[in-house]
Structures are given as C-alpha cells and as structure tokens.
Amino acid sequence: MFLYSWPGQIVEQVGVVPIIFGEMHSYTNSGSVEQLKRILVIDDDPDITITLQAALEKYGFKVDYYTNPVSAYKNFREGLYDLVILDIKMPEFDGFLLYQKIKKKDSNVKICFLTAGEFYYEQFRKEHAFNELKQESFLRKPIENEELVHTIKKLLESR
C-alpha cells in the first residue's frame, strides 16, 4: 500500500493528466520513505499511454503522459523525470528528434524508445551517433508488463 505526499506541491493541468512538480515519496509499511521514480510516456496513441500508465503505476512508478510530442517538449522540466519513454514514430517530432531536444534540457534523464516496427539497433546507433544508448533502451510493442518493468528498472539502475 502506498500513500503519496507532494512537498511544495504545484499542480499544472495538461489535457486530462495533472503534472505535479516537486518530489514524490512512498511510505512503506515499515514507515521508511523511498522516493518514487517518475516516468514520462510520450506516444501519439492514447491507448498506449493510458495502458502504460496503468501498468507502471501498478508497479509503483509515478507516470505522466502526453499524446502530443510538441506539448510534451514545451512542458518538459529538467530534473522532474527519471525516465522518458518515447514512441519512435509520431507526428511533428519523431522520437529521435524529441530525444535530442529533451537531452538538451536534461542531460541526466534516461530514455527508452518504443517501436511497433522492426528495429535494427546497431544500424540506428551508427546513423544517428547515439552511442550512449544501450540496446535495452529500445523496446518493441507490444510488450509484456513484466518485461517492460524489468527493462525500466535496469535502465534506472544504470549510470
């Protein structure tokens, strides 16, 4: 069971998803405090964003989402998220361009790409010179919840 608190809470309504600024904590049954990992999902398919939000929150993550990549970028705040999950093919900004823009705002945030199509990791790294990305930074849709959570935890633990 988790109870949430938001010190210095500021709430901004973005579409139907409230974006909450400030640290979030979970209180375990033993009374110890641990910081919740915050994830931002950006995918133009609302079914994907809602499904990912529900699945990841079930595993104890705090999840915000956008279905519009331009709005996501405009509202992105440095230091707010631990991980951003990006769809590769979106209108206006593809996931790769959005990745570059987000990394300029927050060089510490981890990134994970989602793709519905065939993906060739090594070819991508060579073409785009994104050498810092690991193969586990790319996930193919559809994905099982357990595999998604395992990959996210692995990415969050990496340096």
C-alpha positions in Angstrom: 0.0 0.0 0.0 1.3 3.4 -0.9 0.3 6.8 0.5 1.6 9.8 -1.5 2.8 13.2 -0.4 4.0 16.1 -2.6 6.2 18.6 -0.7 5.9 22.1 -2.2 3.2 20.8 -4.5 2.4 22.7 -7.7 -0.2 21.2 -10.0 -0.5 22.0 -13.6 -3.3 20.6 -15.7 -2.1 19.3 -19.1 -5.0 17.8 -21.0 -6.5 15.2 -18.7 -3.2 14.5 -17.0 -2.2 16.6 -14.0 1.6 17.3 -13.9 2.8 17.6 -10.3 6.0 19.4 -9.6 8.0 18.5 -6.5 9.3 15.3 -5.1 7.0 12.3 -4.6 7.6 9.8 -1.9 6.0 6.5 -0.9 5.7 5.4 2.6 6.3 1.7 3.1 4.5 -0.4 5.8 7.6 -0.1 8.0 7.4 3.7 7.9 10.6 4.2 5.8 10.4 6.7 3.0 11.6 6.0 -0.5 11.4 8.3 -3.5 9.1 7.2 -6.3 10.6 7.0 -9.7 8.9 9.4 -12.1 8.3 8.3 -15.7 7.0 10.4 -18.6 5.4 8.5 -21.5 5.2 10.2 -24.9 3.2 8.4 -27.5 0.6 9.7 -30.0 -1.7 6.7 -29.4 -3.8 7.4 -26.3 -4.5 3.7 -25.8 -0.8 3.1 -25.4 -0.2 6.0 -23.0 -3.1 5.0 -20.7 -2.2 1.4 -20.8 1.5 2.1 -19.9 0.4 4.5 -17.2 -1.8 1.9 -15.5 0.7 -0.9 -15.8 3.6 1.1 -14.5 1.7 2.7 -11.6 0.7 -0.8 -10.6 4.5 -1.5 -10.1 5.0 1.6 -8.0 6.1 4.2 -10.5 4.6 7.7 -10.9 3.6 8.2 -14.5 2.6 11.2 -16.5 1.9 11.1 -20.3 1.4 13.2 -23.4 -0.1 12.2 -26.7 1.3 15.3 -28.4 5.1 15.4 -28.7 5.2 19.2 -29.1 3.3 19.8 -25.9 5.4 17.2 -24.1 8.6 19.1 -25.1 7.2 22.5 -24.2 6.1 21.3 -20.8 9.2 19.1 -20.0 11.1 20.3 -16.9 14.7 19.4 -16.1 15.0 17.1 -13.1 11.4 16.2 -12.9 11.6 12.7 -14.5 13.9 9.8 -14.0 12.9 8.2 -17.3 11.2 9.2 -20.5 9.5 6.5 -22.7 9.3 7.8 -26.3 7.4 6.3 -29.3 9.7 6.5 -32.3 7.1 7.3 -35.0 5.0 10.4 -34.0 3.6 13.4 -35.9 5.5 16.7 -35.8 8.5 15.3 -33.8 9.7 11.8 -34.2 11.1 10.1 -31.1 14.7 10.7 -32.2 14.3 14.4 -32.6 12.4 14.6 -29.3 15.2 12.6 -27.7 17.8 15.2 -28.8 15.7 18.1 -27.6 14.9 16.6 -24.2 18.6 15.7 -23.6 19.5 19.3 -24.2 17.0 20.3 -21.4 18.0 17.5 -19.1 21.2 15.5 -19.8 20.6 13.2 -16.8 17.2 11.8 -17.8 17.2 8.2 -19.0 15.4 7.5 -22.3 13.7 4.4 -23.6 12.3 4.1 -27.1 9.2 2.2 -28.1 8.6 0.9 -31.7 5.9 -1.1 -33.3 8.1 -1.9 -36.3 11.3 -3.9 -37.0 14.2 -2.2 -35.4 17.9 -2.6 -36.0 19.8 -1.2 -33.0 23.3 -1.2 -34.4 22.3 0.5 -37.6 20.4 3.1 -35.7 23.4 3.9 -33.4 25.6 4.4 -36.5 23.2 6.5 -38.4 22.3 8.8 -35.5 25.5 8.7 -33.5 23.6 8.0 -30.3 26.4 5.9 -28.8 25.3 6.4 -25.2 22.1 4.4 -25.8 22.1 0.7 -24.9 20.2 -2.0 -26.7 17.8 -2.3 -23.8 16.8 1.4 -24.4 14.7 0.1 -27.3 11.5 -1.9 -26.8 9.2 -3.4 -29.3 5.4 -3.0 -29.0 3.5 -4.9 -27.9 5.5 -5.7 -24.7 4.6 -7.7 -21.6 4.3 -5.7 -18.4 7.0 -7.7 -16.6 9.5 -7.3 -19.4 8.8 -3.5 -19.5 9.2 -3.1 -15.8 12.4 -5.3 -15.8 13.9 -3.1 -18.6 12.9 0.1 -16.9 14.4 -0.9 -13.6 17.6 -1.9 -15.4 17.8 1.4 -17.2 17.1 3.4 -13.9 19.9 1.5 -12.1 22.5 2.1 -14.9 24.7 5.1 -14.9 
